[in-house]
Amino acid sequence: MNNEVIIIGGGLAGCEAAFQLSKRGIKVKLYDMKPVKFSPAHKSEDLAEIVCSNSFKSNLLTNACGLLKEELRRLGSELIPIADQTAVPAGQALAVDRDEFSKIVTNKINSDPNIELIREEITKIPKDSYVIIATGPLTSEELSNSIQELIGSNSLAFYDAAAPIIDKDSINFDIAFYGNRYEQERDLEEDIKIWKTKLKSQEKSYINLPMNKEEYENFVNELINAENVVLHDFEKREIFEGCMPVEIMAKRGLDTLRFGPLKPVGFTDPRTGFRPYAVVQLRQDNKEATLYNMVGFQTNLKFGEQKRVFSMIPGLENATFEKYGVMHRNTFINSPKVLNNFYQMKNNPNIYFAGQITGVEGYVESISSGLVAGIDLAKKLLNEERIIYSEDTIIGSLANYISSEHDDFQPMNANFGLLRPLPTKIRDKKLRYQKLAERALESI
């Protein structure tokens, strides 16, 4: 096996990985199927095409994506400086001239002596080669089949139906309470005092948000009238096969949610001593127990509508939504079963994945994964010590998230909830984020 690397996919992650390998003297063959074949969302022949918003999100260090961009600048990313170079006015955000951005990336790839750009569709994963698979959320059917053969048939998803994820520190625990269904009632029968002590001292699997009749009916009314995201034509036939959006479920009848994901059976509201009318459950989403997802709340509502309507739930009135719910076409692997925190396959160390197919969500997050995979594979080929990215950084915490065990793995964007908590709790969110950012950049 020679040291030449094959990269499949000329998007943000694939191009960043190619640049990182090239600058370390590694020869790369970069395959991209355009213009021979286009995905349903792609139109341009250029590489690193920006297909949705032209925003790379905030540049502020008190924003997780802003911090990630600064981490990438300091680690030698090639794409973030091109984004800076092609920036257009967007306030505190980094937005780019998408055509100019892609054109500069393409020209730089074409002029790089270590990178051979091959305009050809790959349908089979090359054997006896070092490979980075960076084909994105719209991976072709033929290559998806090859990936399934490589990683196992149960480790590849074809759409992203994810519920919102909430920062635990933003939940109002004057209303919310910990506990698993029925467990409280057994405790109450034994000893009410012991039960109350356990609620304060022991975090259980779920955080529960009780609702009375008026709160529930007001919430359902707003939910069924909220504004939805308009899906692409190629998504409409397949998006709802696996699960039902919470707003569609609510339209089936006023009490549908009370007999579904919001059923109150098995709970007692500590404030009243009685069973609530309805209960929203939040399930722990990371090992640090800083992030919780809303059980059964897969949704196609617009992000602003999610913030408005879900904040009506008692206990979430001041909630920080680290990730909003989504339902769209998105090919991604069950990374915790397949990859380590270098985006490298656990059972085939010559193959890496990068980009949104790994479960990182967003432009900058994809660049981050490409940088980590490219650098690590270069270190491997050069017999150099690999770089371990601290969980105090966004780049390290994202890599840790996609490689750590989850009951129900879903794609994730950069957010401060992924980072190791500060040793001293800071209630002021802006100051807390500032301290987290300072620690991250010190680590970088």
N, C-alpha and C positions, 0 to 999 in steps of 0.2 A: 504494500500500500504506500503510494507516494504522499507527499505533504500537500498536494493540491486539494483545495476545498471546493465542493459544489454547494452553491446556495440556490435554493428554489424559491423564487419570489422576489420581485424587484420593488417591493413597497418600502415603507419607512424602515422597518426592522431589517429586511434583507440588505438594503443599501448601507445602513449603519454598520451591520456586521461585516459587509464586504470591505468597507473603508478601514475598520479596525484591524482586520486581517492583513490588508494590503500594507498599511503603514508599519506593520511589523515584519514585512518581507515575505508574506505568505501569498502564493498564487491562488487566485479565485476564478472559478467559472460561475458567473451569475446568470441563471436562467430566468427569463420572464416571458410569459406566453403572449403578451401584447406585441405587435398588432395582429399576430396570427389568430388570436382568440381573445375576446374581451369577456369579463364577468358582467353580470347584469348592471352593476353600478359604475363600471369604469368606461371612460370615453376617450381619454388622451393616450397617445402612444408613449408619452414620457414616463420615466420611472418616478417612484415616490409620489404618485398622484394623490392629491387631497380631494376625496370624493364627497365629503359632507361639508360641515362648516370649515371656514378657513382660519378658525381660531385655535391657537395652541394654548388657550386659557391664560390665566393671570400670570404676570411676571413678579407679583409680590411674593416675598419670602414667607409671609404669613399665610400663603395659600399653598397647599401641598403640591400642586402641579408647578407653581412658580418655584418652589424649593427644588423639585425634581429637575427642572430645567437648569438651575444653577449648579446642582450636583453634576449634571451631564457636561456642562461647560467646563467645569474644573477637572473632569475625568477625560476630557479630550474628545467629546462627541464631534463628529463632522457635520451632522445635520442641523443641530441647534444653531450654530453660527450662521448657517445658510438661511435659517428661518429669521434670525436677527437681521441679516443682510437684506432680506426681501420683505421686511415688516411694512405694514400699512397702518395708518392711524386707527387705534382701537382702545384709547384710554390706557388703563393699567394692564390690558391684555396684550399678548403677542399674537397678532393676526398677520397672515402673510398674503402676498400676491401669489395665489396658488399656481398660476401658469409659470411665473418667473421662478418660483421655488423649484418646481419639478424640472424645469428646463436646466437650471444650474446644476441640480443633482445629476441629471442625465449626462450633461456635458462633462462633469467631473468624473463620472464612472467611465465614460468613453475614453477619456484622456489618461486614465490611470494605467500604467504599464503592467501592473500586477493583476488587473481585473479584465477578464474576457467576458463581454456581454453577449449572451446567446439568446436570440429571439425565437424561442421554441417552447412548446408545452411539454412539461414532464408529467407523465402519467404513472410511472413506476419509480420507486425510490431506489437510487443506485446502490448496488452492493459493493463491498470492498472499497468504499470511498468515505472520506470525511464529509458529512452533509449537515447543512443547516436548513431546516424546513421553515420557511417564513411566508406562507402562501395566504395568510390573512383569513378574515371571516367569511369570504366567499370562495373558498377552495373548490376547485372543479370536482365534479362527481367522480371522475376516473381516479384522480389523485387521492380523493377522500377514501375511496375503496382501498387503495394501497396503504394509506395511513392506518386504516382499520386493521388490515392484515398485520401491520407492524406492531401496533400497540394493543390490539385486542378489540373485539367487536363492541364491547360495552364501555369503551373509553373515549368515544367521539360523539359529540352532540351537534345537532344541525340547526338549532335555534336557541336563542338566549331568552329564557322566560324567568326573569329574576325579580324578586321582591326588593323593596327599598331596604337600605342598611343604615342604621342609626348609631350615632355616638352615644355610648351608655351614659357618659357624664352629662348629657343634655336631657336625660329623662327625669321627670318629676317623681321622686320616690315618696312624696307625700300622698301620691295616688297609686303609683305602681307598686307591685309586690312580687317577690320571688315565689316560685313553687311549681310543682308538677301537678297535673290533674289528679284529683282525689287525694293526694298526699296530705293536703291541708286538713281535709275532713277527718282523716284518721288521726292526725295530730290533735285536732280539736277535741275529739272524743277522749283522748288520753289525758291531755293537760293543756289548757289554754295558755298558761303562762310559759310553759316550755316551748310551745309553738311560736309565740311571739318572740321569744329570745332567739330561736333558730332563724326566724325571718331576718333579724337584724344582723346575725353573725355568719350566716351560711348562704352563699350564692348557689342557687339550684339551676336546673337546666333552662328554665324559662322565666322571663319577666312578664307579668300579666297586667293588663290595663283594663280595669272594669268600667262598664258603661251602664247608666240607667236607661230607662225606656226613652225618655226625651232626648238624651244625648245620642243614643243609637239611631233613632228615627231621623233626627236632624242630619247626622252623618250620612246615612244611606241616601237621603234626598239629595244632598250635595254631590255624593259619589256618582249617582246615576245621571246627573246633569252636567258633570264635569267634561272638559274638552279633551278629546283623544288625539294622539299622534296619527298622522296619515301615513299608512304603510306604503312601501313600494309595491308595485304590481306583482313582482316576483316573490314577495313574502306572503301575500294574502292567502294563498292556498294551503300553506303548511304551518302557519304560525300558531294556530290554536289546537293542533292535534294532541299535544302533550298535556296541556293544562288550560284552565279557564281563567281569563282575566277577572279580577275581583269585581270590577264595575259591570261586566257582563253578567256575572253571577247575581249581583244585587238587583239587576233589572228583572230577574225571574220572579221576584216577589219580595215583599217587605221583610219577611222573616227568613228568607233563604240563607243569609249569612249567619243568623243565629242558630241555624241547624247545620251549619257547615263550619268554616274556619273560625267563626266567632262564638261558637257554642259555649255557654257558661257552665255546663254540667261539670261537677267535680271541684268547683271553686267556691270560696267564701271571701267576700270583700272584707278585709280587716277593719275598714272604717265603719261598716254597718253591721257586721256579723251575719249577713245574709248573702245568698247567692246573687251575683250581679245579673242584670238583664242580658248582657252580652260581654264577652271578654276577647280582647285582642292579645295575642301572644307574640312575644319576641323571643327568638332563639339565638343563643350564643353563636357567633360567626367566626371568631378567631380564638386561638388558645389563650391569649392574654385577657379575654373577656372584656375587651373595650368596644367591640362592635356587636350589634345584635340586628338580625333581620326579622322583618314582619312576616310571620307565618301565614301562608295562603294569600299574600298580597301581590302576586304577579299582576302586572298592570300595563295597560297601553295608554295611560293618561300622560298628558304633557307634564314636563318636570315642574313647572310653576303650579299646575293644578294639583300635583301630588303634594307639594309643600302646603298649599292652602287647605286641601281637604283632609289630609292625614294629620295635620296639626290640630284638627278638631277633636281628635281622639284624646280623652282625658289622660294626662301624663305626658303627652307629646306636644303640648302647646308651645314649647320653646325648643323643640327637638332640632338637632343638627343632622340633616340627611347627608351622610357621607357618600351615598350612592343612591340614585333614584331607580325605581323599577323600570325594567325594559322588556319588550317582547318584539324581537326582530330576528331576521335571518342572520345566523352567526355560527359558523363552524368553529368549534373549539374542543380541545382534548381535555380529558379529566387529568389535568397536570399533576395533582398530588400523588396519583398512582403511577405516573409515567416519568416525571421529571424530578431532578434535584434542584437545588437553589442556584445552579449555574445554567439552567435551562437545558441541561444535558439528560439524555435518557438514562434511567437507572440501570436498565439491563442491556444497553447498547451504547457504551460511552463514545462511540464515533459519530453518533447522531445527536444533533441539537434541534430544538424548536425555538422560534422567536416570533414576536409580534402577537396580534390578537388571537391567533390560534392557540396560544398558551393560556389564555384567560386573563391577560392584562388588557385593560380597556382604555382606549384613547391614543391619540397621536404620539404624545410625549412618552407615554408608558410603553408603546411599541418600540420607539427608538431606544428606550432604556433596556429593554430585553435584548434587542439586537446588539447593543454595545456590550452587555455582559456576556452573551453567547460568543460574540466574535473575539473578545479579549481572552475568554477562557479557552477557546479552541486554539488560539494562537499560542497561549502559554503551554498548552498540552503538546503542541507540535514542536515547540522550541525547548521543551523539557525545562521550563521555568516554573517557579512556584506560583500557584494560582492565587488570585486576589479574592479574599472573602470580604464581602460588603456587609458592614455592620447593620443590624436591625434598628440602629438609631437613625439610619438614613432611609429616604423614600426608596431609593434604588434597591437597597438591601431588603427592606421590609416587603416590597412587592415580590421580589424573588422568593422570599420566605413564604409569603402568602400562597403563591401558586404551587409550592412544593410541600406545604404542610397539610396534614390530614384534615378533611372536612366531611361532615355528614352529607352535605349537598353542595358540592363545589359549584360556584358561579363566578363569572368574570368580575374583575375588580379594577377600579381606577385608583390613582394615587389619592391617599387621604391620610390625615394625621392620626386617625384611629388605628392605623396599622403599626405605628411606631411604638417602641417600648415606652411605657409611661415614665414621666419624670419622677424623681425620688420624692419630691414634695408636690402635693396637689395644689394647682393654681386654678382658681375658679374663673378668673377673667380669661375668656377664650382667646382674645387677641394676644395677651401677654403669654399665655400658655403656648400658643403656636410660635410666637417669637422665640421663646426659650427652646422649643423643640427644633426650630430651624437653626439656631445658633449651635446647638449640640450636633446636629447633623452635619453642618459644614465643617465643624471642628473635626469630626470623624473622617470626613472626606479628605 
